């Protein structure tokens, strides 16, 4: 079984399919750092398949370079990662490159989710024109061109909840009509990431289509009881960090928790990577401390207006009052978004002993990425890739359902 991944990001959706034995024909992604991340993950799966994970572990530990890791991966696999923005100017060349990679194979599944900012409820609320002008509203038409070309047996289209209402639902209705016209029977559901073992409140629209006119009903996905907590089950084995501290390779401080074992977030080695966090100034650290106190003791969120005057830096007391938010240690995290790359105020670590924002590895775990998933490009790029990603555990359940049908 194989697939093509469009608007691939860092490969979260793809990870769910590869974990179920699907082979990637191509990943298409405009971000260079995200493409590098996918190349590194591609190298991991190649080495895993030939029984040589030791070389990948050497890369994680800094013993060999990225170039050495990639050089030992077949050229065709490296060429399968296509670093291009899909547009009128590039689509012909992208299709030609995929044709060469496919050879005589047929495509089983097309997956992907175009950039979501144009459908985002937050993005639309901040733009006077509701982002109606944004060309990203129509990226699904490019997606349809790949459906026409390769006629996969199934497709999976992922996006934010705002897709259902953007432009008074005109984009969503056009999308469904277009997919039907091309020859697919489609159905959709709004999935909750926490139903699939992700320790995060995250809602996503998933459209699945099957080739043919026979009515298709969205498959029943295997759900997971979610009885775990962020602090005890997800974070407790990671070593303590000070703000600004960077542990690029670090040993675990305790044994694997039941959650980490069941969901395979720990990968059988005794270390992890990218446990790094950003530095903060004294003012922010004091605010974080107040926010943690309020959340742990009173279960209330800090509002900007509640701060002492000497900690306030602007006079806007009518908007964005909840910009300081502590990750809930006893339940699910709030949604991780790409804005985490710009500041840590919205993702404060839930412990008075570690006043800081969460680390790259902690953010990746909230999104359910396994610990040996390495994000290329540095701290800021890693946060952005993680925030934009599809949680692999949710993607895995989607892939499992399609695998059963096939």
N, C-alpha and C positions, 0 to 999 in steps of 0.2 A: 504494500500500500504506500502511496506517496501523496505529497501535497505541495502546493505553492503558497507562500505567505506574502501577502501584499501589505504595505504600510506596517512592516514587521516590528518596528520599535526594537526593544532589546531582546525580543524573542519569547515573551511570556506565554503567548498563545501557542506558539510553535513548540515550546517545551512540553506542553501537555500532549501534543501529538507525537513527538519523538519518544516520549516516555511510554507511549502505547505501541511503539514499533513502526510508526509511519516514517518514511524517508523523505527529507526535504529535496524537492527538485530545485527550488530557488527561493531566496528571501529577497524582497525588494524593499529598500528603506532609504530615506533621504539623509538621515543623520549619520555622519561619519563615525562618531563614537559608538552609536548603537550597532552599526555594521561591524565595527571591530569586536564588539561584545559577541555578536553572533558568530563571527569567524572563530573566536576563541572557544565558544560553545561547540561549534562544528568540529573543531580539533578534538575537544573532549570526547564527543560521541564516536569519532573515528578511532581514537585510542582505546576507548572502552570496548568497542566492537572487535578490535584485534587483540584485546587482552593486555594492553600496555598502558594502564592508567598511571604507572609510575612516572612517566614523562610529563603527564599533565600536572601531577602533584609537584614535580620539580619546578614547573612554571609558577604554580601558586606560591611556592616557597621562595621564589626569586632566584632559583639556581640556574635557570636558563631564560633567555629573552623571549619576548613575544614573537620575534622574527624566527627564532629557532623552532618554536612550537608550530608556527604556521608552515614553515618550510617542510616539516616532516608530515604534513597533511596533503593528501592527493590534490593536485592542481584543480581538478574538476570540482572538488568540494569547495575550495577557496573561491573559485569563479562563480559558484552558485549564490554567493552573497553579492547582490547588485546594489551599489551605492548610488542611487538615482532618485530624484523627485519624479513622481509620475505626473506628466503633463502632456500637452499637445506636442511639444517639441521632442519629448523623450520616449513616448510610449512605443513608437515603431521600433526603436533600437532595443528597448527592453524586451519586447516580444521576440525579436530576432535572437537575442542572447538566450532567452528561455527555450526557444525552439532548438537551438544547438545543444543545450543541456538535456533536453527531453529525448533527443534522438527519435526512436520509434515508440516510446512509451506513451501511454494514455494517462491523464491526470485523474486521480481518484477524488481529491478534495482541494478546493480553493478556500483559503482562510484569510482573515485580515480585518482590520478596523481602521478606517481613515482617521486622521487627526480630528479630535473631538471638540476643539475649542469653539467652532462655529455652531455646534449644537448645545454646548454647555449652558446650563441655566444661569450660572454665575457670569459667564462671558457675555451672554445676551443682556443681562440686567445692567451691566456696566457700559454697554455700547448704546448710544442714543438711537441708532437705527436697528438695534436688536440683531446685529451681525448679518442682516439680510444681504449685505454687499459682499460678504466673504466668499471667496471662490471655493473654500473648503466645504461649503454646503453641497457642492456638486461632485465631489470626488467619487461618490458611489457610481457615477457614470463611467469612470475609468475602470472601476471594479467590474462593471458589466461587460466592458470590452474584453477582459480576460475570460469571463464566462463564455462569451461568444466564441472566442478563439479556441479554448481548450476543452470546453464541454465536460467539465468534471462531473462525476456522479453526484457529488454533494458540494455545497458551499456553506461556510460559517462566516457570518458578518457580525462584528461586535462593535458596540458603541455605547455612549452615555445615555442616561435616562432622558435627557433633553431632546434626543432625536425624535421621540414620539410627538413632541409638541412644537418643535422649531418651525417657524414660518406657518403657524396655524396648521401644523401637521402636513403641509404640502410636500415637503421633502420625503417624508416617510411614505406617503401615499404614492408619490411618483416612483420611489424606490421599489415598492412592492409590485406596482404595475409593470415596471421595466423588467424586473426579474421574471415575472410571469410571462411577459411577452417573449423573452428570450427562450423560454421553454422549461421553466422550473416551477414546481409546486412549493410554496413557501409557508412557513409558520414561524411565529416568534414567541418568546417569553422574556419577562424581566427576571433575571436570576439574582439571588442574594449570595454573595461570595461566602458568607458564613455557613450556608447550607452545605458547603463542600469542604469544610475543615479550615477555611481561611479565618484567622482571628482578626477580622476587620469588617466593619459595616460598609459594604460596597454594593451598589446596584448597577447592573449592566443589561442593556438590551441585546439579546442574541437572536439573530435571524438565521434559520437553517433552511436551506433549499435542497430539494432532490430533483434530479433531472427527470422530466416526464410530466404528463398532465394528471396522472393519478394523484388524488388528494393526499397530501402529506401532513401528518400531525407531528408536532414537536415531540421528540423522543423523551421518554421518562429517564431522567438522570439519577444515578445512584447518589443519594445524599449521605452526609456524615453527621452523626450526633456531635454537637459542639459544646463540650462540657469543660473546656480548658480556659485558662486565664493567661493574660499577657505576661505578668510578672513571674509567676511560678513556673509556667510551662514553656514560655517562648524565650524569655530573656535570662532566666536564672543561671544558666550554665556559662554565660559570657562574662569575661572579667570586667571589673569596674573600670570606668573611664573618667578622667577629668575633662572639662571642656577644652577643646583644642588638641586633645591627645590623639595620637594616631598609632594604632596597633595594626600594621599592615598584615602581619602574620602573628597569630596568637593562639596559645593553648587554651582549651576549655578549663574552667575552674571547677567543674563538677561533672558527674556522669550525665549521660543523655536522659532527658525526661521522656515520659511515655508518649507525649505529643510529638516530640521531635523524632522519635523512633518510628511511630506509626505513620507519620506523614513524610518520612524519609527526608527531613530537612538536614539532618546530620548524615554525612556520607561515608561513614566508616573509618575516617581518619581522626586523629586526635588534635586537630587544630582547625581554625577558620581564618578567613582573610577579611580585609576592608572593615575592620572594627574601628572606624575613624569618625571623629565628630568635629564640628566646626568650633572655633573659638568664639567667646562672647565677651562683651565689655561688662564692667562692674554693674552698670545700671540694669542691663538685661538679666544678669545673674540674680540680682535682688528681686526683680519682677518675677522671674521663674520660681524663686523660692516662695514668694507669696502665692503664686498660682498653684504650686504643688500643695502647700498648706491647705488652701481652700478646697481643693479637690479631694485630698485624702481625708481631711477632717470633717468637712461639711458636705461633700459631694456637690459642690457648686463651682461653676466656672467663674474665673476672674473676668470682670468687665473693666474696660479701660477707665471708666469714670470712677471706679472704686480705688484707683491708685492714689497714693499721696501725691500732692502737687509737685514735689521735687523730682518725681519719677516720670512725670508727663513731659512729652516733648512737642506736642502739637495741641491745638485748641479745638480740633474736630471731635466733638463729643456726641455726634449724631449718627456716625457710620463706623462700621468695622470695629465695634466695641469688643468683639470676642477674638481678637487676633492672637491672644495668648491662650493656648489650649494644651492641657496635659493629656498624654495618652492614658487611657483607663487601665490601671494595672489588674483589675479584678474581672474584666470582661473583654469586650472587643474594642479594638482601636477604631477611631473615626477614620474616614476615607483618606488614604494616602494619595496625594495628587502631585503633579509636577512642580507646583509652587514650593515644595519642600526644598528644591534646589536653590531657591533665592533666600530663604531664611528659615530658621528653626523654631520661630515663635509658636507655630501651630502644632508642633510635635515635641513637646517637652517631656523628658524622661521622668517617670513617676516615682521618684525616690529622693528624699532630702539629702541622702548621702552622695548623690551624684547629680548635682545641679547643672544641667546641660540639656541640649536637644539630643534627639536619638542619633545613633550612628548609622552609617551606610548599611552595615550588616543587620542592624535591628530593623531598619526600614525594609530591607530585602526579606527578612523573616516575616514581617507583618504581611507582606505581599505573597508569602509562601514560596519564595525562591529557595532552593536548596543551598546549603552553605558553600558548596564548591562552584557555585555560579559566580563568575567573575565579571565585573562591570568595568569596561575599559574607559579611559579618558579622564580619570581623576575624580575627586570627591563630588564636585558640582555636577559633572556629567553623569556620574553614577546615580545621584539623587534624582535627577531629571528622568533618566531611563526607568528607574524603579517606579516613580510616581505615574508615569505614562503607561505602565505595563498592565497586561491582563494577568491576574493571579494564576500561576501554573496549576495549583490544585483545582481550581474551577475549570481551567482549560482541559485538564486531564479527564475530568468527568464528562465533558462534552465529547472529547475524542473517543472515550470508551463507548459512549452511546452510538456513535457513528460506526465504530469498529464492529460492534455487535450486529448492526444492520447489514453492513457489507458482508 
